[in-house]
Amino acid sequence: MGNPLLSHIQRQHDVAITLEGVLEAVSILRAEQLGENAVDSLMVVALDLVGRLTQDLDSINLPVGRDRALYDPRSA
């Protein structure tokens, strides 16, 4: 099993990349003045992804593991 913090960071990176793709799609659709309903749906998805990132990157939600001292100053 790997480092819990690194796994957590990778998951957040994956969500951020997905968010980037969603926002790029919104940008393209708006520029081409296409799919207003699709844009609305994509914005709902984007807001959900932002909420996930915000929650998961809150320090209280960091994983606790044997390597806690690497990322939690309270454990020093």
KOLBABA-119563 format. One line per field, with one value per residue: x, y, z of N, C-alpha, C, CB in turn; residue in three letters; residue number from 0. Coordinates in nm, 2 decimals. Glycine has a CB too. Example, Ala and Ser with C-alpha at 12.3 -4.5 7.8 and 13.67 -1.06 7.14 Angstrom:
BEGIN
n_px c(1.32  1.28) .
n_py c(-0.57  -0.22) .
n_pz c(0.78  0.71) .
ca_px c(1.23  1.37) .
ca_py c(-0.45  -0.11) .
ca_pz c(0.78  0.71) .
c_px c(1.32  1.29) .
c_py c(-0.33  0.00) .
c_pz c(0.78  0.79) .
cb_px c(1.13  1.41) .
cb_py c(-0.45  -0.06) .
cb_pz c(0.90  0.57) .
residuo c(Ala  Ser) .
num c(0  1) .
This chain:
BEGIN
n_px c(0.08  0.05  0.16  -0.07  -0.12  -0.01  -0.17  -0.42  -0.36  -0.32  -0.58  -0.72  -0.59  -0.67  -0.95  -0.93  -0.83  -1.04  -1.23  -1.11  -1.14  -1.42  -1.48  -1.34  -1.50  -1.74  -1.65  -1.60  -1.85  -1.99  -1.85  -1.91  -2.18  -2.36  -2.56  -2.71  -2.85  -2.68  -2.46  -2.56  -2.59  -2.33  -2.22  -2.34  -2.21  -1.95  -1.96  -2.01  -1.77  -1.59  -1.69  -1.62  -1.34  -1.29  -1.38  -1.23  -0.97  -0.96  -0.79  -0.87  -0.97  -0.76  -0.59  -0.51  -0.23  0.05  0.26  0.20  0.35  0.48  0.31  0.15  0.17  0.11  0.18  0.44) .
n_py c(-0.12  0.23  0.56  0.73  1.01  1.08  0.93  1.05  1.31  1.25  1.17  1.42  1.56  1.42  1.49  1.76  1.77  1.66  1.86  2.07  1.98  1.98  2.25  2.35  2.24  2.38  2.63  2.61  2.54  2.77  2.96  2.88  2.92  2.71  2.45  2.53  2.41  2.20  2.34  2.44  2.20  2.11  2.31  2.25  2.01  2.10  2.27  2.08  1.93  2.13  2.16  1.91  1.92  2.13  2.04  1.80  1.90  2.04  2.08  1.93  1.70  1.55  1.25  1.02  0.86  0.64  0.81  1.06  1.27  1.39  1.57  1.70  1.95  1.95  1.70  1.70) .
n_pz c(0.00  -0.08  0.01  0.20  0.18  -0.07  -0.24  -0.19  -0.28  -0.55  -0.63  -0.60  -0.79  -1.02  -1.01  -1.05  -1.32  -1.45  -1.40  -1.54  -1.81  -1.83  -1.80  -2.02  -2.22  -2.18  -2.24  -2.52  -2.62  -2.55  -2.70  -2.95  -2.95  -2.89  -2.77  -2.52  -2.31  -2.26  -2.17  -1.93  -1.79  -1.78  -1.62  -1.37  -1.32  -1.31  -1.08  -0.88  -0.89  -0.81  -0.55  -0.44  -0.46  -0.29  -0.04  -0.01  -0.01  0.22  0.52  0.74  0.62  0.53  0.47  0.74  0.85  0.87  0.79  0.88  0.99  0.78  0.66  0.84  1.06  1.32  1.42  1.46) .
ca_px c(0.00  0.13  0.15  -0.21  -0.13  0.01  -0.29  -0.52  -0.33  -0.35  -0.73  -0.75  -0.54  -0.77  -1.07  -0.89  -0.81  -1.18  -1.29  -1.05  -1.21  -1.56  -1.47  -1.30  -1.62  -1.83  -1.59  -1.62  -1.99  -2.03  -1.79  -1.99  -2.32  -2.43  -2.60  -2.73  -2.89  -2.56  -2.37  -2.61  -2.56  -2.19  -2.19  -2.37  -2.10  -1.83  -1.98  -2.00  -1.63  -1.53  -1.72  -1.54  -1.21  -1.28  -1.40  -1.13  -0.85  -0.96  -0.69  -0.93  -1.00  -0.64  -0.58  -0.43  -0.16  0.18  0.34  0.13  0.44  0.52  0.22  0.07  0.27  0.07  0.23  0.59) .
ca_py c(0.00  0.35  0.67  0.78  1.15  1.09  0.88  1.16  1.42  1.21  1.18  1.56  1.60  1.36  1.57  1.89  1.75  1.64  1.99  2.14  1.93  2.03  2.40  2.37  2.21  2.49  2.75  2.58  2.55  2.91  3.04  2.85  2.95  2.58  2.36  2.61  2.31  2.12  2.43  2.44  2.07  2.10  2.40  2.18  1.91  2.18  2.31  1.96  1.90  2.23  2.13  1.80  1.96  2.22  1.96  1.71  1.97  2.10  2.01  1.83  1.58  1.48  1.11  1.00  0.74  0.63  0.92  1.19  1.38  1.45  1.67  1.76  2.01  1.92  1.58  1.72) .
ca_pz c(0.00  -0.09  0.10  0.19  0.13  -0.21  -0.30  -0.17  -0.37  -0.69  -0.65  -0.62  -0.93  -1.12  -1.01  -1.12  -1.46  -1.50  -1.40  -1.66  -1.93  -1.82  -1.82  -2.16  -2.30  -2.16  -2.32  -2.66  -2.65  -2.54  -2.81  -3.08  -2.92  -2.90  -2.65  -2.39  -2.20  -2.22  -2.09  -1.79  -1.72  -1.75  -1.51  -1.25  -1.30  -1.26  -0.94  -0.80  -0.89  -0.72  -0.41  -0.40  -0.44  -0.17  0.07  0.00  0.02  0.35  0.60  0.83  0.55  0.48  0.53  0.86  0.83  0.94  0.74  0.91  1.02  0.66  0.61  0.95  1.15  1.46  1.47  1.48) .
c_px c(0.09  0.10  0.01  -0.22  -0.11  -0.11  -0.40  -0.49  -0.35  -0.50  -0.77  -0.71  -0.63  -0.90  -1.04  -0.88  -0.95  -1.25  -1.24  -1.12  -1.35  -1.57  -1.43  -1.42  -1.72  -1.78  -1.62  -1.76  -2.04  -1.98  -1.87  -2.14  -2.40  -2.46  -2.62  -2.77  -2.77  -2.47  -2.43  -2.58  -2.42  -2.15  -2.23  -2.26  -1.98  -1.84  -1.97  -1.85  -1.56  -1.56  -1.65  -1.40  -1.19  -1.29  -1.28  -0.99  -0.85  -0.87  -0.75  -0.97  -0.88  -0.64  -0.48  -0.36  -0.02  0.28  0.29  0.23  0.49  0.43  0.14  0.16  0.23  0.13  0.38  0.62) .
c_py c(0.12  0.45  0.72  0.92  1.16  1.03  0.99  1.27  1.38  1.21  1.32  1.61  1.55  1.44  1.70  1.88  1.73  1.78  2.08  2.10  1.98  2.18  2.43  2.34  2.32  2.61  2.73  2.60  2.69  2.99  3.01  2.87  2.82  2.53  2.44  2.51  2.23  2.21  2.43  2.32  2.06  2.20  2.33  2.08  1.99  2.22  2.20  1.92  2.00  2.20  2.01  1.84  2.04  2.14  1.87  1.77  2.04  2.02  1.91  1.70  1.51  1.34  1.11  0.86  0.74  0.74  1.05  1.30  1.45  1.56  1.73  1.82  1.98  1.79  1.59  1.73) .
c_pz c(0.00  0.02  0.09  0.14  -0.02  -0.29  -0.30  -0.27  -0.52  -0.72  -0.67  -0.75  -1.03  -1.13  -1.08  -1.27  -1.52  -1.51  -1.52  -1.79  -1.94  -1.86  -1.97  -2.25  -2.29  -2.24  -2.47  -2.70  -2.64  -2.66  -2.94  -3.06  -2.95  -2.77  -2.52  -2.28  -2.16  -2.14  -1.94  -1.72  -1.69  -1.63  -1.37  -1.22  -1.25  -1.12  -0.84  -0.78  -0.80  -0.58  -0.36  -0.37  -0.31  -0.04  0.10  0.03  0.15  0.44  0.70  0.76  0.49  0.55  0.65  0.84  0.90  0.90  0.78  0.93  0.90  0.61  0.72  1.05  1.30  1.51  1.49  1.63) .
cb_px c(-0.10  0.11  0.25  -0.27  -0.02  0.14  -0.34  -0.52  -0.18  -0.29  -0.80  -0.70  -0.39  -0.80  -1.12  -0.76  -0.73  -1.26  -1.26  -0.90  -1.21  -1.63  -1.38  -1.19  -1.69  -1.84  -1.44  -1.57  -2.08  -1.99  -1.64  -1.96  -2.37  -2.34  -2.49  -2.84  -3.00  -2.49  -2.37  -2.77  -2.60  -2.11  -2.26  -2.51  -2.07  -1.81  -2.11  -2.07  -1.57  -1.58  -1.87  -1.55  -1.15  -1.40  -1.53  -1.12  -0.82  -1.11  -0.61  -1.06  -1.10  -0.51  -0.54  -0.50  -0.14  0.25  0.37  0.05  0.56  0.53  0.13  -0.02  0.27  -0.09  0.21  0.63) .
cb_py c(0.00  0.41  0.78  0.77  1.23  1.00  0.75  1.21  1.46  1.06  1.12  1.64  1.55  1.22  1.59  1.94  1.62  1.55  2.06  2.12  1.78  2.00  2.47  2.27  2.08  2.53  2.76  2.44  2.47  2.98  3.00  2.70  3.07  2.48  2.27  2.71  2.22  2.08  2.57  2.46  1.96  2.14  2.53  2.11  1.84  2.30  2.38  1.84  1.90  2.37  2.10  1.69  2.04  2.32  1.87  1.62  2.06  2.11  2.11  1.89  1.62  1.56  1.01  1.00  0.71  0.50  0.90  1.17  1.32  1.34  1.61  1.65  2.16  1.91  1.47  1.85) .
cb_pz c(0.12  -0.22  0.07  0.33  0.21  -0.25  -0.23  -0.03  -0.36  -0.71  -0.53  -0.50  -0.94  -1.08  -0.87  -1.06  -1.49  -1.41  -1.27  -1.67  -1.93  -1.69  -1.73  -2.20  -2.25  -2.01  -2.29  -2.69  -2.55  -2.41  -2.83  -3.11  -3.01  -2.98  -2.63  -2.41  -2.25  -2.35  -2.15  -1.80  -1.81  -1.87  -1.52  -1.27  -1.43  -1.35  -0.93  -0.86  -1.03  -0.76  -0.41  -0.51  -0.56  -0.18  0.06  -0.12  -0.09  0.41  0.68  0.89  0.44  0.52  0.42  0.99  0.68  0.91  0.59  1.03  1.10  0.55  0.51  1.02  1.13  1.47  1.36  1.41) .
residuo c(Met  Gly  Asn  Pro  Leu  Leu  Ser  His  Ile  Gln  Arg  Gln  His  Asp  Val  Ala  Ile  Thr  Leu  Glu  Gly  Val  Leu  Glu  Ala  Val  Ser  Ile  Leu  Arg  Ala  Glu  Gln  Leu  Gly  Glu  Asn  Ala  Val  Asp  Ser  Leu  Met  Val  Val  Ala  Leu  Asp  Leu  Val  Gly  Arg  Leu  Thr  Gln  Asp  Leu  Asp  Ser  Ile  Asn  Leu  Pro  Val  Gly  Arg  Asp  Arg  Ala  Leu  Tyr  Asp  Pro  Arg  Ser  Ala) .
num c(0  1  2  3  4  5  6  7  8  9  10  11  12  13  14  15  16  17  18  19  20  21  22  23  24  25  26  27  28  29  30  31  32  33  34  35  36  37  38  39  40  41  42  43  44  45  46  47  48  49  50  51  52  53  54  55  56  57  58  59  60  61  62  63  64  65  66  67  68  69  70  71  72  73  74  75) .
